[in-house]
Amino acid sequence: MTVSVFLATAMIAYEVITPAFTTSPVPHDADDPAIWVCQNPGRSLILGTDKQEKTGGLYVFDLEGKIVQSLTGLDRPNNVDVEYGFRLGGKTVDLAVVTERMRKRLRVFAIDRETGRLRDVTGSTGVFKDRTDKDSVPMGVGVSRKFIAVVSPKSGPKSGYLASYRLVARNGKIDTVPYQEFGVFSGSGEIEAVCIDDQSCTVYYSDEGAGIRRTKGLFEGQPLSEIFGQADYRGDREGLAVHSKYLLSSDQIENNSRLHVYEREGLNKPVCVLKTSADQTDGIDAVSHPLGARYPNGILVMMNSSGKNFQVYDWRAVQRAIDLEPGK
């Protein structure tokens, strides 16, 4: 596997972006969001994990931040991702996939494409079965449109840190089948955030103390690994999300968490770093698809630690702040 390095200094946009709304709080510890785009975009939903042992959950919010469904009893759910168009039991559904840390497995929920209701379709979904201790507990997850889930553990080796699994339908449930191990790790901190860009067949993941890593061609048999985002972070490199031409990375600091903005086709040169009103942000997600008349360019969702909730930003406000980059 070839590894190349990008080094660059980001420019700072000085405006603090503020959310359009915040969701209701979860009971314990908000951690990671995902956005589900409905066929009727104005009825799209935000999913967010409550990272608590035994009594944790996946909470579903509408586009006003109200809880519309609670899936509880999860044993320390960490991250969540959404993918579309899975055939299950003769019907096409969308999927929400959650890492359930203390059970060392994925929890899989089918999303009804018309109503948006989630139901548990978890089958045999154990992960990292050949690893022990912290190397065996899942944290981050990203799901590709080929229905391959890329999972990161709490800790792991410097080579082959990540594991991927095919999601397969069996008897009305969904099982995991091991696919491939890959990924370089610096040994500093951990790797939690995983983001898959299906357009370019690319997996991004945050090596928290070292940089952001990109593996291209993973599902095409000839992966190429690169690292960037090594400068100008004040905290851990955490959440990752793709919006249109940008890759977004959260810088986990108290009060005004920062958002590092990269162009997907120019990762060696960050566009800017934005201040947000979120606190100690871990997970983020974004979509560029119009979500009704209120959000014609999509939204950005950021975990907000102190509020135990998620902040939701109108992308138009984010774009205005990006456009204020000095020198433009």
Secondary structure by P-SEA (a helix, b strand, c coil): cbbbbbbbbbbbbcbbbbbccccccccccccbbbbbbcccccccbbbbbcccccccbbbbbcccccccccccccccccbbbbbcccccccccbbbbbbbbccccbbbbbbbcccccbbbbbccccccccccccccccccbbbbccccbbbbbcccccccccbbbbbbbbcccbbbbbbccccccccccccccbbbbcccccbbbbbcccbbbbbbccccccbbbbbbcccccccccccbbbbcccbbbbbbccccbbbbbbbcccccccccbbbbcccccccbbbbbcccccccccccbbbbbbccccbbbbbcaaaaaaaaaacccc
